[in-house]
Amino acid sequence: MNENIKATGLNCCFISGPVLSPILLRAIQQWDISTYIQPPTPALPQTINILTDIQAVSSIQNQNAVVIMNWEASLSFILDNLPQQRLNQVNAFKNKTTFRKLIKEFYPDLFYVELTRETLPDFRFPKQVNTVVLKPSLGTASIGIHIVHGQKEWLKAVDSVLKDIDIAKEHMNPAMLNDSCFLVEEFIDGDEFACDGFWDANGKTVITGIYQHPFASNLDVSDTVYYTSTKVVAQTIEPTIQILEHIGNKLQMRRFPFHFEFRFSNGNLFPIELNPLRFGQVALPDITEYAFGFNPYDLFFADKAPDWNSLLADSNYSKIYGFVLASLPEKYESKKHWFDEQSFCNIFGNKLLNYLPSNPQITPFFGVAHIVVDKLEEVLAYLDLDFDSFLRVREQGIEFI
């Protein structure tokens, strides 16, 4: 990190969730960022300046406040207290249907429609569309997302999506996941990516990380594996900046972080969604520091951009850095099972950089691994992990608390 850069004033961070990014915590302490905690979350270092409810409200109501969160659970509190202009900007992104309308001028022929839970069964595929993506208009963590190939699969897909959402809603507030409205949009075949960054004080788009998001099959919508490398960033950074500059200029964005998801097909970029006021969740941005040697949160707090031209030309950055999310098996029961996290870590051998445990009582996963590999095939192999194999049965007579 450049010791000459300094954090800009009025930064405020909202911390919640079961997995805390080490690089985020380090940046908060480095820049003495005021922080608001929303349970559930692990204990934070005592050196962090913790805001009271009143202080947090006062901070984000300031028109010049710079706000970032690490987990969607903080969004409800933030939305209740943001100034109107910033609230309008957040809402333009948070609702997936609203976002689709925002970028329609760039993709006028792309089919989409918004449906209510009640009207989902009545949907009929347009003649020109063979495959669609069904997702809640307000959602997170790929919950309730389903790729549907044709009308014959539709009702079964609807039942599956509603079941997943009904289960997840028990542990999430309405700002994270809602089943009142759904977006149905044309499926674009191509490689999927995610991108972290922000619009700086001058409205310029700053990219702090780009990750490829592979899938095990054309039906897979899980978040099991992400990875980054110089190749991943180099092939996507220019078109990514181009579309984000359009969006930023249209909405007059300033000092605003985002997590942008898109597909790349035949040289064209197709936006999926843009999650406001955060980077990737559950320590996804940490692989950027492993890969390129800078902390993306440092740059956000200081309102600085990485020197991608130099980084991508440096032969020292040749490896592939991955993120592996350990999902809960369907048969998991908290009172009956526990996870053998050591066995999970052992499968990576010397490729493992770090492991962060989660709380399966409040999330659909039990941990996150950061890894480094020499070949792409090595990281793609983890798409087929059998998470049932890490499930262990609790001994009888031991009460689960």
Solvent accessible surface area in square Angstrom, and as a share of the most:
residue,aa,sasa,rsa
1,M,113,0.51
2,N,83,0.42
3,E,158,0.71
4,N,128,0.66
5,I,22,0.11
6,K,156,0.66
7,A,33,0.26
8,T,50,0.29
9,G,58,0.56
10,L,97,0.48
11,N,13,0.07
12,C,2,0.01
13,C,0,0.00
14,F,0,0.00
15,I,0,0.00
16,S,0,0.00
17,G,1,0.01
18,P,10,0.06
19,V,5,0.03
20,L,19,0.10
21,S,5,0.03
22,P,49,0.31
23,I,5,0.03
24,L,1,0.01
25,L,29,0.14
26,R,115,0.42
27,A,1,0.00
28,I,1,0.00
29,Q,75,0.33
30,Q,98,0.44
31,W,35,0.12
32,D,104,0.54
33,I,6,0.03
34,S,28,0.18
35,T,0,0.00
36,Y,17,0.07
37,I,50,0.25
38,Q,32,0.14
39,P,114,0.72
40,P,66,0.41
41,T,36,0.21
42,P,60,0.38
43,A,102,0.79
44,L,24,0.12
45,P,50,0.31
46,Q,184,0.82
47,T,107,0.62
48,I,11,0.05
49,N,71,0.37
50,I,75,0.38
51,L,19,0.10
52,T,79,0.46
53,D,84,0.44
54,I,143,0.73
55,Q,89,0.39
56,A,0,0.00
57,V,39,0.22
58,S,70,0.45
59,S,34,0.22
60,I,1,0.00
61,Q,96,0.43
62,N,62,0.32
63,Q,128,0.57
64,N,108,0.55
65,A,9,0.07
66,V,7,0.04
67,V,2,0.01
68,I,1,0.00
69,M,1,0.01
70,N,14,0.07
71,W,23,0.08
72,E,0,0.00
73,A,18,0.14
74,S,0,0.00
75,L,1,0.00
76,S,41,0.26
77,F,37,0.15
78,I,0,0.00
79,L,41,0.20
80,D,113,0.59
81,N,22,0.11
82,L,18,0.09
83,P,19,0.12
84,Q,116,0.51
85,Q,104,0.46
86,R,36,0.13
87,L,35,0.18
88,N,82,0.42
89,Q,11,0.05
90,V,0,0.00
91,N,66,0.34
92,A,14,0.11
93,F,2,0.01
94,K,13,0.05
95,N,48,0.24
96,K,10,0.04
97,T,3,0.02
98,T,55,0.32
99,F,0,0.00
100,R,8,0.03
101,K,123,0.52
102,L,21,0.11
103,I,1,0.00
104,K,88,0.37
105,E,107,0.48
106,F,60,0.25
107,Y,38,0.14
108,P,85,0.54
109,D,137,0.71
110,L,21,0.11
111,F,43,0.18
112,Y,45,0.17
113,V,48,0.28
114,E,69,0.31
115,L,25,0.13
116,T,53,0.31
117,R,69,0.25
118,E,135,0.61
119,T,58,0.34
120,L,0,0.00
121,P,61,0.39
122,D,100,0.52
123,F,16,0.07
124,R,156,0.57
125,F,33,0.14
126,P,31,0.19
127,K,207,0.88
128,Q,135,0.60
129,V,7,0.04
130,N,120,0.61
131,T,23,0.13
132,V,0,0.00
133,V,18,0.10
134,L,0,0.00
135,K,3,0.01
136,P,1,0.01
137,S,2,0.01
138,L,40,0.20
139,G,2,0.02
140,T,9,0.05
141,A,46,0.35
142,S,33,0.21
143,I,25,0.13
144,G,4,0.03
145,I,38,0.20
146,H,58,0.26
147,I,9,0.04
148,V,0,0.00
149,H,60,0.27
150,G,22,0.21
151,Q,68,0.30
152,K,207,0.88
153,E,70,0.31
154,W,0,0.00
155,L,105,0.52
156,K,167,0.71
157,A,2,0.02
158,V,4,0.03
159,D,97,0.50
160,S,41,0.26
161,V,1,0.01
162,L,27,0.14
163,K,132,0.56
164,D,67,0.35
165,I,0,0.00
166,D,56,0.29
167,I,98,0.50
168,A,15,0.12
169,K,75,0.32
170,E,137,0.61
171,H,110,0.49
172,M,28,0.13
173,N,47,0.24
174,P,94,0.59
175,A,14,0.11
176,M,7,0.03
177,L,3,0.02
178,N,44,0.23
179,D,22,0.11
180,S,63,0.41
181,C,43,0.26
182,F,0,0.00
183,L,0,0.00
184,V,0,0.00
185,E,10,0.04
186,E,48,0.21
187,F,38,0.16
188,I,32,0.16
189,D,108,0.56
190,G,24,0.23
191,D,78,0.40
192,E,20,0.09
193,F,2,0.01
194,A,1,0.01
195,C,0,0.00
196,D,0,0.00
197,G,0,0.00
198,F,0,0.00
199,W,0,0.00
200,D,17,0.09
201,A,55,0.42
202,N,127,0.65
203,G,7,0.07
204,K,122,0.52
205,T,5,0.03
206,V,6,0.03
207,I,4,0.02
208,T,0,0.00
209,G,1,0.01
210,I,0,0.00
211,Y,1,0.00
212,Q,25,0.11
213,H,8,0.04
214,P,21,0.13
215,F,48,0.20
216,A,55,0.43
217,S,62,0.40
218,N,104,0.54
219,L,107,0.53
220,D,28,0.14
221,V,39,0.22
222,S,42,0.27
223,D,27,0.14
224,T,11,0.07
225,V,0,0.00
226,Y,15,0.06
227,Y,13,0.05
228,T,1,0.00
229,S,11,0.07
230,T,30,0.18
231,K,150,0.63
232,V,4,0.02
233,V,0,0.00
234,A,57,0.44
235,Q,74,0.33
236,T,0,0.00
237,I,17,0.09
238,E,138,0.62
239,P,37,0.23
240,T,0,0.00
241,I,55,0.28
242,Q,118,0.52
243,I,13,0.07
244,L,0,0.00
245,E,48,0.21
246,H,88,0.39
247,I,1,0.00
248,G,1,0.01
249,N,101,0.52
250,K,100,0.43
251,L,43,0.22
252,Q,120,0.53
253,M,0,0.00
254,R,102,0.37
255,R,21,0.08
256,F,0,0.00
257,P,0,0.00
258,F,0,0.00
259,H,8,0.04
260,F,0,0.00
261,E,32,0.14
262,F,0,0.00
263,R,28,0.10
264,F,40,0.17
265,S,18,0.12
266,N,149,0.76
267,G,56,0.53
268,N,83,0.43
269,L,13,0.07
270,F,41,0.17
271,P,4,0.03
272,I,27,0.14
273,E,15,0.07
274,L,1,0.01
275,N,7,0.03
276,P,0,0.00
277,L,0,0.00
278,R,10,0.04
279,F,2,0.01
280,G,4,0.04
281,Q,23,0.10
282,V,16,0.09
283,A,4,0.03
284,L,6,0.03
285,P,0,0.00
286,D,4,0.02
287,I,0,0.00
288,T,1,0.01
289,E,39,0.18
290,Y,81,0.31
291,A,4,0.03
292,F,4,0.02
293,G,52,0.50
294,F,26,0.11
295,N,7,0.03
296,P,1,0.00
297,Y,6,0.02
298,D,9,0.04
299,L,19,0.09
300,F,0,0.00
301,F,0,0.00
302,A,3,0.02
303,D,30,0.15
304,K,94,0.40
305,A,58,0.45
306,P,20,0.12
307,D,85,0.44
308,W,24,0.08
309,N,131,0.67
310,S,64,0.41
311,L,25,0.12
312,L,45,0.22
313,A,87,0.68
314,D,50,0.26
315,S,100,0.65
316,N,124,0.64
317,Y,57,0.22
318,S,83,0.53
319,K,87,0.37
320,I,21,0.11
321,Y,32,0.12
322,G,0,0.00
323,F,4,0.02
324,V,0,0.00
325,L,20,0.10
326,A,0,0.00
327,S,34,0.22
328,L,42,0.21
329,P,13,0.08
330,E,184,0.83
331,K,118,0.50
332,Y,33,0.13
333,E,98,0.44
334,S,30,0.19
335,K,166,0.70
336,K,102,0.43
337,H,12,0.06
338,W,111,0.39
339,F,19,0.08
340,D,25,0.13
341,E,60,0.27
342,Q,119,0.53
343,S,33,0.21
344,F,0,0.00
345,C,18,0.11
346,N,92,0.47
347,I,68,0.35
348,F,3,0.01
349,G,50,0.48
350,N,148,0.76
351,K,57,0.24
352,L,51,0.26
353,L,67,0.33
354,N,42,0.21
355,Y,40,0.15
356,L,24,0.12
357,P,77,0.49
358,S,18,0.11
359,N,61,0.31
360,P,33,0.21
361,Q,65,0.29
362,I,48,0.25
363,T,7,0.04
364,P,65,0.41
365,F,9,0.04
366,F,3,0.01
367,G,0,0.00
368,V,0,0.00
369,A,0,0.00
370,H,0,0.00
371,I,0,0.00
372,V,27,0.15
373,V,5,0.03
374,D,95,0.49
375,K,132,0.56
376,L,65,0.33
377,E,121,0.54
378,E,47,0.21
379,V,0,0.00
380,L,57,0.28
381,A,62,0.48
382,Y,19,0.07
383,L,28,0.14
384,D,116,0.60
385,L,39,0.19
386,D,86,0.45
387,F,25,0.10
388,D,60,0.31
389,S,58,0.37
390,F,12,0.05
391,L,18,0.09
392,R,75,0.27
393,V,98,0.57
394,R,57,0.21
395,E,129,0.58
396,Q,185,0.82
397,G,88,0.84
398,I,105,0.53
399,E,145,0.65
400,F,66,0.28
401,I,187,0.95
